[in-house]
Amino acid sequence: LKKQRLKIAKMIKKQELHRQIFHTLLGLTIIFLLIKDILSPLSLFLITLAGLITSFIQKNYKIPIITKILNIFGRDHENESFPGKGAFYFFLGVLLTVQLFPKDIALASIIILTLGDSLSHIVGAAIGQTNNPFKQNSNKFIEGPIFGATAGFVGALLFIPIHEAFLAATIAMTAELAELKFGDKILDDNILVPLVAGTTILLLRTFLPIIF
């Protein structure tokens, strides 16, 4: 029984690694397309809508190709309740970020999500030992967001100044660790992280000139 549990745990970790690699590649591709002005808010909306419709169909009528992809990159419980949940919320988070913030802030926020959130999950699962200070019963460990914030900070430097990149990545990954709620539901990281990062940068640009 113990060997069986270890085998299942290993499979889950491998599946999560595949998921986060896909998450990173998807994010970097979106960033490239946004920089080149190939991807517009309208196209992002249409992709998000198409994803939602596909998810609904997949839940009721299994689509062979989609099922195979979800078996590799999806989480088992999500594949049953909300197929493609991660990808849907990722595109929704990107869409909201692009619509709400100037282009440089949006790109910085999306790369913090792309690098920070992915690395947070991978490192947390691989070497995480220190309990979440916000929630002791959480499955998140503090090592993950620390590495995630570092990666997000480095990536954000491509688009914004160093002080904005540092604070945006740090505050966004802290918010991810805190698992903020919207009503009785935990707000999805794919929405939370870029919106917190973008808001942080926007507040810095608004109030720092006044203070200094």
Accessible surface in RSA format (square Angstrom, percent):
REM  Atomic radii and reference values for relative SASA: ProtOr
REM  Chains: A
REM  Algorithm: Lee & Richards
REM  Probe-radius: 1.40
REM  Slices: 20
REM RES _ NUM      All-atoms   Total-Side   Main-Chain    Non-polar    All polar
REM                ABS   REL    ABS   REL    ABS   REL    ABS   REL    ABS   REL
RES LEU A   1   149.98  83.5 104.44  74.7  45.54 114.5 107.23  75.3  42.75 115.1
RES LYS A   2   160.23  78.2 154.21  94.6   6.03  14.4  98.70  88.8  61.53  65.5
RES LYS A   3   177.49  86.6 170.80 104.8   6.70  15.9 115.12 103.6  62.37  66.4
RES GLN A   4   107.36  60.0 101.49  74.2   5.87  14.0  30.84  65.6  76.52  58.0
RES ARG A   5   156.37  65.7 150.71  76.8   5.65  13.5  49.88  68.2 106.49  64.5
RES LEU A   6   112.01  62.4 106.91  76.5   5.10  12.8 107.62  75.6   4.39  11.8
RES LYS A   7   139.68  68.1 134.03  82.2   5.65  13.5  81.52  73.4  58.15  61.9
RES ILE A   8    87.69  49.9  87.66  65.3   0.03   0.1  87.69  63.1   0.00   0.0
RES ALA A   9    45.41  41.7  41.56  64.1   3.84   8.7  44.63  62.8   0.78   2.1
RES LYS A  10   157.29  76.7 152.71  93.7   4.58  10.9  98.58  88.7  58.71  62.5
RES MET A  11   119.74  62.0 114.28  75.6   5.46  13.0 102.16  86.9  17.58  23.3
RES ILE A  12    97.30  55.4  95.76  71.3   1.54   3.7  96.78  69.7   0.53   1.4
RES LYS A  13   120.00  58.5 112.91  69.3   7.09  16.9  69.73  62.8  50.26  53.5
RES LYS A  14   129.15  63.0 124.06  76.1   5.09  12.1  71.25  64.1  57.90  61.7
RES GLN A  15    30.55  17.1  28.08  20.5   2.46   5.9  13.42  28.6  17.13  13.0
RES GLU A  16    30.51  17.5  29.62  22.4   0.90   2.1  21.46  41.5   9.05   7.4
RES LEU A  17    79.08  44.0  76.67  54.9   2.41   6.1  78.35  55.0   0.73   2.0
RES HIS A  18    56.30  30.8  55.17  38.3   1.12   2.9  34.08  35.1  22.22  25.8
RES ARG A  19    32.30  13.6  32.01  16.3   0.29   0.7   9.53  13.0  22.78  13.8
RES GLN A  20     4.87   2.7   4.87   3.6   0.00   0.0   0.00   0.0   4.87   3.7
RES ILE A  21    80.96  46.1  78.73  58.7   2.23   5.4  80.96  58.3   0.00   0.0
RES PHE A  22    76.25  38.1  74.69  46.3   1.56   4.1  76.25  46.2   0.00   0.0
RES HIS A  23    19.50  10.7  17.64  12.3   1.86   4.8   5.93   6.1  13.57  15.8
RES THR A  24    30.53  21.7  30.53  30.9   0.00   0.0  24.43  32.8   6.10   9.2
RES LEU A  25   107.65  60.0 106.48  76.2   1.18   3.0 107.01  75.2   0.64   1.7
RES LEU A  26    32.91  18.3  27.54  19.7   5.38  13.5  32.25  22.6   0.66   1.8
RES GLY A  27     0.00   0.0   0.00   N/A   0.00   0.0   0.00   0.0   0.00   0.0
RES LEU A  28    74.81  41.7  69.39  49.6   5.43  13.6  69.67  48.9   5.14  13.8
RES THR A  29    71.38  50.8  66.04  67.0   5.34  12.7  46.69  62.7  24.69  37.3
RES ILE A  30     3.95   2.2   3.95   2.9   0.00   0.0   3.95   2.8   0.00   0.0
RES ILE A  31     8.51   4.8   8.51   6.3   0.00   0.0   8.51   6.1   0.00   0.0
RES PHE A  32   110.55  55.3 108.96  67.5   1.59   4.1 110.35  66.9   0.20   0.6
RES LEU A  33    45.63  25.4  45.63  32.6   0.00   0.0  45.63  32.0   0.00   0.0
RES LEU A  34    12.85   7.2  11.08   7.9   1.77   4.5  11.09   7.8   1.76   4.7
RES ILE A  35    75.50  43.0  63.60  47.4  11.90  28.7  63.62  45.8  11.88  32.2
RES LYS A  36   120.00  58.5  97.37  59.7  22.63  53.9  44.33  39.9  75.67  80.6
RES ASP A  37   111.75  78.3  82.62  82.2  29.13  68.9  29.28  68.9  82.47  82.2
RES ILE A  38   113.35  64.5  86.06  64.1  27.29  65.8  91.49  65.9  21.86  59.3
RES LEU A  39    21.68  12.1  14.90  10.7   6.79  17.1  14.93  10.5   6.75  18.2
RES SER A  40    48.27  40.8  45.74  61.0   2.53   5.8  38.13  81.2  10.14  14.2
RES PRO A  41    51.92  37.8  50.79  46.3   1.13   4.1  51.21  42.3   0.71   4.4
RES LEU A  42   120.15  66.9 113.97  81.5   6.17  15.5 118.17  83.0   1.98   5.3
RES SER A  43    31.62  26.7  30.02  40.1   1.60   3.7  31.59  67.3   0.02   0.0
RES LEU A  44     0.00   0.0   0.00   0.0   0.00   0.0   0.00   0.0   0.00   0.0
RES PHE A  45    99.94  50.0  99.94  61.9   0.00   0.0  99.94  60.6   0.00   0.0
RES LEU A  46    95.60  53.2  90.85  65.0   4.75  11.9  91.36  64.2   4.24  11.4
RES ILE A  47    68.45  39.0  63.37  47.2   5.08  12.2  66.16  47.6   2.29   6.2
RES THR A  48     9.92   7.1   8.35   8.5   1.56   3.7   9.92  13.3   0.00   0.0
RES LEU A  49    75.95  42.3  72.48  51.9   3.47   8.7  75.59  53.1   0.36   1.0
RES ALA A  50    53.19  48.9  48.11  74.2   5.08  11.6  52.30  73.7   0.89   2.4
RES GLY A  51    31.10  38.4   0.00   N/A  31.10  38.4  26.02  71.4   5.09  11.4
RES LEU A  52    79.22  44.1  78.95  56.5   0.27   0.7  78.95  55.4   0.27   0.7
RES ILE A  53    92.90  52.9  90.17  67.2   2.73   6.6  92.90  66.9   0.00   0.0
RES THR A  54    45.34  32.2  44.58  45.2   0.75   1.8  21.58  29.0  23.76  35.9
RES SER A  55     9.51   8.0   6.28   8.4   3.24   7.5   5.50  11.7   4.01   5.6
RES PHE A  56   142.64  71.4 137.61  85.2   5.02  13.1 142.29  86.3   0.35   1.0
RES ILE A  57    72.45  41.2  71.31  53.1   1.14   2.7  72.45  52.2   0.00   0.0
RES GLN A  58     4.10   2.3   4.10   3.0   0.00   0.0   0.44   0.9   3.66   2.8
RES LYS A  59   107.56  52.5  90.37  55.4  17.19  40.9  44.49  40.0  63.07  67.2
RES ASN A  60    83.17  57.4  52.41  50.6  30.76  74.1  14.95  36.0  68.23  65.9
RES TYR A  61   162.31  75.8 157.11  89.4   5.20  13.5 114.44  86.0  47.87  59.0
RES LYS A  62   111.92  54.6  85.99  52.8  25.93  61.7  80.04  72.0  31.87  33.9
RES ILE A  63    53.81  30.6  52.65  39.2   1.15   2.8  53.81  38.7   0.00   0.0
RES PRO A  64   109.65  79.9  94.62  86.3  15.02  54.6 104.04  85.9   5.60  34.8
RES ILE A  65   128.23  73.0 125.01  93.1   3.22   7.8 128.15  92.3   0.08   0.2
RES ILE A  66    49.71  28.3  49.71  37.0   0.00   0.0  49.71  35.8   0.00   0.0
RES THR A  67    39.32  28.0  38.89  39.4   0.42   1.0  39.22  52.7   0.10   0.2
RES LYS A  68   145.42  70.9 142.60  87.5   2.83   6.7  87.28  78.6  58.14  61.9
RES ILE A  69    76.50  43.5  76.41  56.9   0.09   0.2  76.50  55.1   0.00   0.0
RES LEU A  70    20.11  11.2  20.11  14.4   0.00   0.0  20.11  14.1   0.00   0.0
RES ASN A  71    93.79  64.7  77.09  74.5  16.70  40.2  23.59  56.8  70.20  67.9
RES ILE A  72    74.05  42.1  69.30  51.6   4.75  11.5  73.58  53.0   0.47   1.3
RES PHE A  73    58.89  29.5  57.15  35.4   1.74   4.5  57.19  34.7   1.70   4.9
RES GLY A  74     6.38   7.9   0.00   N/A   6.38   7.9   6.30  17.3   0.09   0.2
RES ARG A  75    58.81  24.7  58.50  29.8   0.31   0.7  18.55  25.4  40.26  24.4
RES ASP A  76    95.24  66.7  89.02  88.6   6.21  14.7  37.44  88.1  57.80  57.6
RES HIS A  77   122.16  66.8 110.24  76.6  11.92  30.5  87.56  90.2  34.60  40.3
RES GLU A  78    11.93   6.8  11.93   9.0   0.00   0.0   3.22   6.2   8.71   7.1
RES ASN A  79    16.62  11.5  15.27  14.8   1.35   3.2  12.65  30.4   3.97   3.8
RES GLU A  80   119.33  68.5 110.29  83.4   9.04  21.5  45.98  88.9  73.35  59.9
RES SER A  81    68.48  57.9  54.50  72.7  13.98  32.2  47.57 101.3  20.91  29.3
RES PHE A  82    46.48  23.3  45.09  27.9   1.39   3.6  46.48  28.2   0.00   0.0
RES PRO A  83     3.01   2.2   1.61   1.5   1.40   5.1   1.61   1.3   1.40   8.7
RES GLY A  84    25.18  31.1   0.00   N/A  25.18  31.1  21.33  58.5   3.85   8.6
RES LYS A  85    65.92  32.2  65.16  40.0   0.76   1.8  12.95  11.7  52.97  56.4
RES GLY A  86    12.21  15.1   0.00   N/A  12.21  15.1   9.95  27.3   2.27   5.1
RES ALA A  87    38.32  35.2  29.77  45.9   8.55  19.4  32.73  46.1   5.59  14.8
RES PHE A  88    27.97  14.0  23.38  14.5   4.59  12.0  27.27  16.5   0.70   2.0
RES TYR A  89    50.92  23.8  50.92  29.0   0.00   0.0  11.69   8.8  39.23  48.4
RES PHE A  90     2.50   1.2   2.50   1.5   0.00   0.0   2.50   1.5   0.00   0.0
RES PHE A  91    28.39  14.2  28.39  17.6   0.00   0.0  28.39  17.2   0.00   0.0
RES LEU A  92    43.34  24.1  43.34  31.0   0.00   0.0  43.34  30.4   0.00   0.0
RES GLY A  93     0.00   0.0   0.00   N/A   0.00   0.0   0.00   0.0   0.00   0.0
RES VAL A  94     0.00   0.0   0.00   0.0   0.00   0.0   0.00   0.0   0.00   0.0
RES LEU A  95    18.96  10.6  18.96  13.6   0.00   0.0  18.96  13.3   0.00   0.0
RES LEU A  96    62.07  34.6  62.07  44.4   0.00   0.0  62.07  43.6   0.00   0.0
RES THR A  97     0.00   0.0   0.00   0.0   0.00   0.0   0.00   0.0   0.00   0.0
RES VAL A  98    30.08  19.8  18.00  16.3  12.08  29.1  18.01  15.6  12.07  32.7
RES GLN A  99   117.41  65.7  86.14  63.0  31.28  74.5  19.06  40.6  98.36  74.6
RES LEU A 100   109.01  60.7  83.45  59.7  25.57  64.3  85.82  60.3  23.19  62.4
RES PHE A 101    18.89   9.5   8.69   5.4  10.20  26.5  11.20   6.8   7.69  22.0
RES PRO A 102    69.81  50.9  56.17  51.2  13.64  49.6  69.12  57.1   0.69   4.3
RES LYS A 103    97.86  47.7  84.69  52.0  13.17  31.3  76.49  68.9  21.37  22.8
RES ASP A 104    49.07  34.4  45.18  45.0   3.90   9.2  26.88  63.3  22.19  22.1
RES ILE A 105     0.33   0.2   0.33   0.2   0.00   0.0   0.33   0.2   0.00   0.0
RES ALA A 106     2.78   2.6   2.78   4.3   0.00   0.0   2.78   3.9   0.00   0.0
RES LEU A 107    10.79   6.0  10.79   7.7   0.00   0.0  10.79   7.6   0.00   0.0
RES ALA A 108     0.00   0.0   0.00   0.0   0.00   0.0   0.00   0.0   0.00   0.0
RES SER A 109     0.00   0.0   0.00   0.0   0.00   0.0   0.00   0.0   0.00   0.0
RES ILE A 110     0.00   0.0   0.00   0.0   0.00   0.0   0.00   0.0   0.00   0.0
RES ILE A 111     6.39   3.6   6.39   4.8   0.00   0.0   6.39   4.6   0.00   0.0
RES ILE A 112     0.00   0.0   0.00   0.0   0.00   0.0   0.00   0.0   0.00   0.0
RES LEU A 113     0.01   0.0   0.01   0.0   0.00   0.0   0.01   0.0   0.00   0.0
RES THR A 114     0.00   0.0   0.00   0.0   0.00   0.0   0.00   0.0   0.00   0.0
RES LEU A 115    46.07  25.7  43.42  31.1   2.65   6.7  44.96  31.6   1.11   3.0
RES GLY A 116     0.00   0.0   0.00   N/A   0.00   0.0   0.00   0.0   0.00   0.0
RES ASP A 117     5.36   3.8   5.36   5.3   0.00   0.0   0.00   0.0   5.36   5.3
RES SER A 118     3.06   2.6   3.06   4.1   0.00   0.0   3.06   6.5   0.00   0.0
RES LEU A 119    56.70  31.6  55.62  39.8   1.08   2.7  56.70  39.8   0.00   0.0
RES SER A 120     7.94   6.7   5.18   6.9   2.76   6.4   0.00   0.0   7.94  11.1
RES HIS A 121    42.89  23.4  33.84  23.5   9.06  23.2  31.19  32.1  11.70  13.6
RES ILE A 122    52.39  29.8  47.47  35.4   4.92  11.9  51.21  36.9   1.18   3.2
RES VAL A 123    16.76  11.0  15.51  14.0   1.25   3.0  16.76  14.6   0.00   0.0
RES GLY A 124     8.76  10.8   0.00   N/A   8.76  10.8   7.45  20.4   1.31   2.9
RES ALA A 125    53.56  49.2  28.15  43.4  25.41  57.8  39.58  55.7  13.98  37.0
RES ALA A 126    72.93  67.1  37.40  57.7  35.53  80.8  44.27  62.3  28.66  75.9
RES ILE A 127    95.95  54.6  82.24  61.3  13.71  33.0  90.27  65.0   5.68  15.4
RES GLY A 128    17.05  21.0   0.00   N/A  17.05  21.0   0.00   0.0  17.05  38.2
RES GLN A 129   152.95  85.5 128.50  93.9  24.45  58.2  35.96  76.5 116.99  88.7
RES THR A 130    70.50  50.1  65.01  65.9   5.49  13.1  47.49  63.8  23.02  34.8
RES ASN A 131    81.77  56.4  72.90  70.4   8.87  21.4   8.03  19.3  73.74  71.3
RES ASN A 132     1.19   0.8   0.04   0.0   1.15   2.8   0.04   0.1   1.15   1.1
RES PRO A 133    77.57  56.5  48.14  43.9  29.42 107.0  51.78  42.8  25.78 160.2
RES PHE A 134   107.34  53.7  75.58  46.8  31.77  82.7  80.18  48.6  27.16  77.7
RES LYS A 135    60.98  29.7  54.75  33.6   6.23  14.8  54.14  48.7   6.84   7.3
RES GLN A 136   123.22  68.9 102.14  74.6  21.09  50.2  66.31 141.1  56.91  43.2
RES ASN A 137   144.89  99.9 107.76 104.1  37.14  89.4  47.08 113.3  97.81  94.5
RES SER A 138    22.21  18.8   0.09   0.1  22.12  51.0   8.48  18.1  13.74  19.2
RES ASN A 139   132.78  91.6 105.96 102.4  26.82  64.6  44.24 106.5  88.54  85.6
RES LYS A 140    38.04  18.6  33.27  20.4   4.77  11.4  34.13  30.7   3.91   4.2
RES PHE A 141    61.48  30.8  60.13  37.2   1.35   3.5  60.13  36.5   1.35   3.9
RES ILE A 142    48.43  27.6  48.43  36.1   0.00   0.0  48.43  34.9   0.00   0.0
RES GLU A 143    34.15  19.6  33.57  25.4   0.59   1.4  23.09  44.7  11.07   9.0
RES GLY A 144     0.11   0.1   0.00   N/A   0.11   0.1   0.11   0.3   0.00   0.0
RES PRO A 145     9.04   6.6   8.09   7.4   0.95   3.5   8.41   6.9   0.64   4.0
RES ILE A 146    98.11  55.8  93.13  69.4   4.98  12.0  97.16  70.0   0.95   2.6
RES PHE A 147    95.02  47.5  93.63  58.0   1.40   3.6  94.46  57.3   0.56   1.6
RES GLY A 148     0.00   0.0   0.00   N/A   0.00   0.0   0.00   0.0   0.00   0.0
RES ALA A 149    16.51  15.2  15.54  24.0   0.97   2.2  15.83  22.3   0.68   1.8
RES THR A 150    78.87  56.1  74.23  75.3   4.63  11.0  57.69  77.5  21.18  32.0
RES ALA A 151    21.61  19.9  14.04  21.7   7.58  17.2  20.98  29.5   0.63   1.7
RES GLY A 152     0.00   0.0   0.00   N/A   0.00   0.0   0.00   0.0   0.00   0.0
RES PHE A 153    43.50  21.8  43.50  26.9   0.00   0.0  43.50  26.4   0.00   0.0
RES VAL A 154    89.98  59.2  85.96  77.8   4.02   9.7  85.96  74.7   4.02  10.9
RES GLY A 155     4.52   5.6   0.00   N/A   4.52   5.6   4.52  12.4   0.00   0.0
RES ALA A 156     0.00   0.0   0.00   0.0   0.00   0.0   0.00   0.0   0.00   0.0
RES LEU A 157    73.43  40.9  51.49  36.8  21.94  55.2  51.71  36.3  21.72  58.4
RES LEU A 158   133.79  74.5 100.96  72.2  32.83  82.5 105.22  73.9  28.57  76.9
RES PHE A 159    44.46  22.2  20.83  12.9  23.63  61.5  28.68  17.4  15.78  45.2
RES ILE A 160     9.39   5.3   0.00   0.0   9.39  22.6   4.94   3.6   4.45  12.1
RES PRO A 161    68.60  50.0  55.81  50.9  12.79  46.5  68.17  56.3   0.43   2.7
RES ILE A 162   115.04  65.5 111.30  82.9   3.73   9.0 111.30  80.1   3.73  10.1
RES HIS A 163    81.73  44.7  75.53  52.5   6.20  15.9  64.26  66.2  17.47  20.3
RES GLU A 164     8.95   5.1   8.95   6.8   0.00   0.0   0.00   0.0   8.95   7.3
RES ALA A 165     0.00   0.0   0.00   0.0   0.00   0.0   0.00   0.0   0.00   0.0
RES PHE A 166   110.23  55.1 110.11  68.2   0.12   0.3 110.11  66.8   0.12   0.3
RES LEU A 167    64.40  35.9  64.40  46.1   0.00   0.0  64.40  45.2   0.00   0.0
RES ALA A 168     0.00   0.0   0.00   0.0   0.00   0.0   0.00   0.0   0.00   0.0
RES ALA A 169     0.42   0.4   0.42   0.6   0.00   0.0   0.42   0.6   0.00   0.0
RES THR A 170    50.99  36.3  50.06  50.8   0.92   2.2  44.73  60.1   6.25   9.4
RES ILE A 171    75.22  42.8  73.70  54.9   1.52   3.7  74.77  53.8   0.45   1.2
RES ALA A 172     0.00   0.0   0.00   0.0   0.00   0.0   0.00   0.0   0.00   0.0
RES MET A 173     1.90   1.0   1.90   1.3   0.00   0.0   1.90   1.6   0.00   0.0
RES THR A 174    59.40  42.2  56.59  57.4   2.81   6.7  41.31  55.5  18.09  27.3
RES ALA A 175    11.17  10.3   6.71  10.4   4.46  10.2  10.82  15.2   0.36   0.9
RES GLU A 176     0.74   0.4   0.74   0.6   0.00   0.0   0.00   0.0   0.74   0.6
RES LEU A 177     7.83   4.4   7.83   5.6   0.00   0.0   7.83   5.5   0.00   0.0
RES ALA A 178    18.11  16.7  12.63  19.5   5.48  12.5  12.63  17.8   5.48  14.5
RES GLU A 179    18.22  10.5  16.20  12.3   2.02   4.8   0.67   1.3  17.54  14.3
RES LEU A 180    80.58  44.9  78.48  56.1   2.10   5.3  80.58  56.6   0.00   0.0
RES LYS A 181   123.43  60.2  89.12  54.7  34.31  81.7  37.84  34.1  85.59  91.2
RES PHE A 182   158.78  79.4 153.63  95.2   5.15  13.4 155.28  94.1   3.50  10.0
RES GLY A 183    72.38  89.3   0.00   N/A  72.38  89.3  44.71 122.7  27.66  62.0
RES ASP A 184   119.72  83.9  96.74  96.3  22.98  54.3  43.49 102.3  76.23  76.0
RES LYS A 185   146.61  71.5 145.31  89.2   1.30   3.1  89.54  80.6  57.07  60.8
RES ILE A 186    91.30  52.0  68.47  51.0  22.83  55.0  68.47  49.3  22.83  61.9
RES LEU A 187    52.48  29.2  49.73  35.6   2.75   6.9  51.96  36.5   0.52   1.4
RES ASP A 188    34.33  24.1  24.38  24.3   9.96  23.5  13.38  31.5  20.96  20.9
RES ASP A 189    20.86  14.6  17.93  17.8   2.93   6.9   7.00  16.5  13.86  13.8
RES ASN A 190    12.14   8.4  12.14  11.7   0.00   0.0   0.00   0.0  12.14  11.7
RES ILE A 191    18.32  10.4  18.32  13.6   0.00   0.0  18.32  13.2   0.00   0.0
RES LEU A 192     5.45   3.0   5.16   3.7   0.29   0.7   5.45   3.8   0.00   0.0
RES VAL A 193     0.00   0.0   0.00   0.0   0.00   0.0   0.00   0.0   0.00   0.0
RES PRO A 194     0.00   0.0   0.00   0.0   0.00   0.0   0.00   0.0   0.00   0.0
RES LEU A 195    39.98  22.3  39.61  28.3   0.37   0.9  39.80  28.0   0.18   0.5
RES VAL A 196    30.81  20.3  27.06  24.5   3.75   9.0  30.41  26.4   0.40   1.1
RES ALA A 197     0.00   0.0   0.00   0.0   0.00   0.0   0.00   0.0   0.00   0.0
RES GLY A 198     0.00   0.0   0.00   N/A   0.00   0.0   0.00   0.0   0.00   0.0
RES THR A 199    62.63  44.5  62.48  63.3   0.15   0.4  45.20  60.7  17.42  26.3
RES THR A 200    13.30   9.5  10.58  10.7   2.72   6.5   7.83  10.5   5.47   8.3
RES ILE A 201     0.00   0.0   0.00   0.0   0.00   0.0   0.00   0.0   0.00   0.0
RES LEU A 202    71.36  39.7  71.36  51.0   0.00   0.0  71.36  50.1   0.00   0.0
RES LEU A 203    93.76  52.2  92.28  66.0   1.48   3.7  92.84  65.2   0.92   2.5
RES LEU A 204    27.43  15.3  24.44  17.5   3.00   7.5  27.04  19.0   0.39   1.1
RES ARG A 205    83.14  34.9  64.71  33.0  18.43  43.9  44.30  60.5  38.84  23.5
RES THR A 206    69.08  49.1  56.66  57.4  12.42  29.6  46.30  62.2  22.78  34.4
RES PHE A 207   102.48  51.3 102.48  63.5   0.00   0.0 102.48  62.1   0.00   0.0
RES LEU A 208    50.81  28.3  49.82  35.6   0.99   2.5  50.11  35.2   0.70   1.9
RES PRO A 209    94.55  68.9  65.35  59.6  29.20 106.1  76.22  62.9  18.33 113.9
RES ILE A 210   130.99  74.5 101.19  75.4  29.80  71.8 108.02  77.8  22.96  62.3
RES ILE A 211   120.70  68.7  88.98  66.3  31.72  76.5  94.71  68.2  25.99  70.5
RES PHE A 212   187.69  93.9 126.35  78.3  61.34 159.6 145.88  88.4  41.81 119.6
END  Absolute sums over single chains surface
CHAIN  1 A    12157.7      10631.8       1525.9       8957.9       3199.8
END  Absolute sums over all chains
TOTAL         12157.7      10631.8       1525.9       8957.9       3199.8
